[in-house]
Amino acid sequence: TLLTVGPDLSASPAAWSVPVTGALDQEAVDKDGCKRLDETIARIPKDIPVHKIYRRGKAGPEIVKAAKEADYDAILLGARGVGRVGALMGSVSSYVLHHADTAVFVAHAPRDT
């Protein structure tokens, strides 16, 4: 199962006082998230079955919620390195590690040298 979590623009503080338009349109954000998910799935060999999930909200809680809804052996997260400066992992990875009921593995991309 591949899961992507996109932002829920109606829940962001900016949306409380300003209408969402243009590049911050929820439909466009969702479409982009689904496109990225489909592009990733296209890179997986056809003989490997893949289930895709797209959700809106905060990534950490949505990942944990999805994991609780099915019988997964583990969660594998890709770390993007955009968390706190000097931190070994970001806030999403940390949240999932502390709240998931299954094994969690965090993979970092190789550093540019």
N, C-alpha and C positions, 0 to 999 in steps of 0.2 A: 504494500500500500504506500502510495506517495501522497503526502499531504502538503498543501500550500495554504497559508493563512494570509489573507489580504486585510487591509485596514477597513474598519467599518466607519466610513466618513461621517455618518450621522451621529456617531458616538464621540467624535473628536470635539474638543473644546471650540475649535474654530467654527464648527457647524452650528453651534448654539446661537450665534448672533449674526452669522454671515451665510447666505445661501451658497450651496456648493455648485460651482459652475466650471466650465472649461476643462482644464487638465485634471481637476480634482473631482470629476464626475464619477459617481460610484459605479455606474455601468462600465465605464472605460477602465477603471481600476480592476474590476472583476474580470473583464475580458482579458486584460494583460496578464493577470495571475493565472487564468486558465490556459492562456497561450503558452506561458512559460512551463506550466505543468505538462501540456501536450508535447512541447519541444523536448522536455526531459524524457518522457515516455517513449518518444520516437527513437531515442538513442539506446533503448534497452532491447536486447534480442527478442524477436517475435515469439520465441518458444517459452519465454518467461511471462507468466500471467501477472498483470499489473492492475490494481484497483486504484483509482484516483479519487481524492477528496479535495474540494476547495471550500474553505470556510472564511468567514469574516470575523474580525475581532482581534483580541490580543493573542499573539502567537503562543506564548507559554500555556495559558489556560486552555486554549483550543486544542493544542497538541495533547495535553493531558486528558482532556475530555474525550477526544477521539480514541485515545489508547484504552480508556476505560469502557468504551462502547463495544470493543471487539476483543478477541483473545489473541493478542500479539505477544510474541516472545521477547521483543525488545524494541526500543526506539533508537534510531540512529539519526543524530542531528549534525548538520553541517554548520560549523562555526565560521562566521564571516569576519570576526575580529573588529566589530564596530562598537563593542561595549566600552566599559570604563577603561581608561588608559592604564596599561599595566596589568589588567585583569587577565586571568587565564581563560575565562569564558565570559560571554555576554549575559545579559539579564534573561534572555529566553532560555539558554542552556541551563543556567542556574535554577530558574523556576522549574523547568521540567525535571532536573535532577532531584530537586527537593519535594516534588509533588507526585511524580509518577509512581505507579504501583508495579512497575516492571523494570527490567534492566535498561539503562540509558548509556549510550555511547556517543561521545562528541568527537567529530573528526574535523581537524583543522587542515586547511589547504597548505601546501608547502609554501614557505616564505620565499619571496623573491630575493635572489642573492646578487 
